Amino acid sequence: MKKLLLFIALGLFLVNVSFAQEVKPSFEKQNDLVKATYFYEDGQIKEVGFFKDDKLHDKWISYDKTGKVKVVANYENGMKEGTWYITGENSVKVVTYKSNRVVKVEEVDELEESLI
């Protein structure tokens, strides 16, 4: 019986520790949009973007664990729309979407800060 209680207590402790490390996303209403910010376990920002009527909308930016921009994406009512920038090791893919379909792919040397 003591072993069972110890096992249960240890299990509860581990569950509490794993939840303590979770960083919950934040949501902030901005006019007709909701700004969402998601985080890595260490509190660094992982992704920032907007929802409109519960659908991805407007600009979304994803970051790696060092804070470097990985992806700049654009949505319109849940559909991929406009220009996306996807960073790689030595270049940036520029993908243009229209109504959720790829219409053009290019590659450039670096991501311009003004696009973020």
LINRAUR-V727354 format. One record per residue. N is the residue number from 1. RES is the residue in one letter. SS is DSSP state (2 for helix, 1 for strand, 0 for the rest). PHI is phi in whole degrees, 0 to 359 (none if undefined). Layout:
n = <N | N>
res = <RES | RES>
ss = <SS | SS>
phi = <PHI | PHI>
This chain:
n = <1 | 2 | 3 | 4 | 5 | 6 | 7 | 8 | 9 | 10 | 11 | 12 | 13 | 14 | 15 | 16 | 17 | 18 | 19 | 20 | 21 | 22 | 23 | 24 | 25 | 26 | 27 | 28 | 29 | 30 | 31 | 32 | 33 | 34 | 35 | 36 | 37 | 38 | 39 | 40 | 41 | 42 | 43 | 44 | 45 | 46 | 47 | 48 | 49 | 50 | 51 | 52 | 53 | 54 | 55 | 56 | 57 | 58 | 59 | 60 | 61 | 62 | 63 | 64 | 65 | 66 | 67 | 68 | 69 | 70 | 71 | 72 | 73 | 74 | 75 | 76 | 77 | 78 | 79 | 80 | 81 | 82 | 83 | 84 | 85 | 86 | 87 | 88 | 89 | 90 | 91 | 92 | 93 | 94 | 95 | 96 | 97 | 98 | 99 | 100 | 101 | 102 | 103 | 104 | 105 | 106 | 107 | 108 | 109 | 110 | 111 | 112 | 113 | 114 | 115 | 116>
res = <M | K | K | L | L | L | F | I | A | L | G | L | F | L | V | N | V | S | F | A | Q | E | V | K | P | S | F | E | K | Q | N | D | L | V | K | A | T | Y | F | Y | E | D | G | Q | I | K | E | V | G | F | F | K | D | D | K | L | H | D | K | W | I | S | Y | D | K | T | G | K | V | K | V | V | A | N | Y | E | N | G | M | K | E | G | T | W | Y | I | T | G | E | N | S | V | K | V | V | T | Y | K | S | N | R | V | V | K | V | E | E | V | D | E | L | E | E | S | L | I>
ss = <0 | 2 | 2 | 2 | 2 | 2 | 2 | 2 | 2 | 2 | 2 | 2 | 2 | 2 | 2 | 2 | 2 | 2 | 2 | 2 | 2 | 0 | 0 | 0 | 0 | 1 | 1 | 1 | 1 | 1 | 0 | 0 | 1 | 1 | 1 | 1 | 1 | 1 | 1 | 0 | 0 | 0 | 0 | 0 | 1 | 1 | 1 | 1 | 1 | 1 | 1 | 1 | 0 | 0 | 1 | 1 | 1 | 1 | 1 | 1 | 1 | 1 | 1 | 0 | 0 | 0 | 0 | 0 | 1 | 1 | 1 | 1 | 1 | 1 | 1 | 1 | 0 | 0 | 1 | 1 | 0 | 1 | 1 | 1 | 1 | 1 | 1 | 0 | 0 | 0 | 0 | 1 | 1 | 1 | 1 | 1 | 1 | 1 | 0 | 0 | 1 | 1 | 1 | 1 | 1 | 1 | 1 | 1 | 0 | 0 | 0 | 0 | 2 | 2 | 2 | 0>
phi = <none | 297 | 295 | 296 | 297 | 298 | 298 | 296 | 298 | 297 | 298 | 296 | 298 | 295 | 296 | 296 | 296 | 293 | 288 | 295 | 277 | 287 | 253 | 285 | 292 | 248 | 228 | 224 | 288 | 224 | 59 | 267 | 248 | 240 | 276 | 247 | 232 | 250 | 233 | 284 | 302 | 274 | 96 | 294 | 289 | 259 | 202 | 225 | 190 | 232 | 242 | 223 | 53 | 66 | 239 | 303 | 207 | 71 | 277 | 235 | 236 | 250 | 239 | 277 | 292 | 267 | 96 | 282 | 294 | 261 | 217 | 244 | 239 | 229 | 232 | 225 | 52 | 86 | 251 | 295 | 211 | 81 | 265 | 246 | 237 | 238 | 277 | 240 | 298 | 235 | 203 | 232 | 276 | 248 | 246 | 255 | 248 | 221 | 53 | 75 | 239 | 288 | 245 | 198 | 227 | 229 | 227 | 234 | 286 | 208 | 272 | 286 | 302 | 292 | 276 | 275>
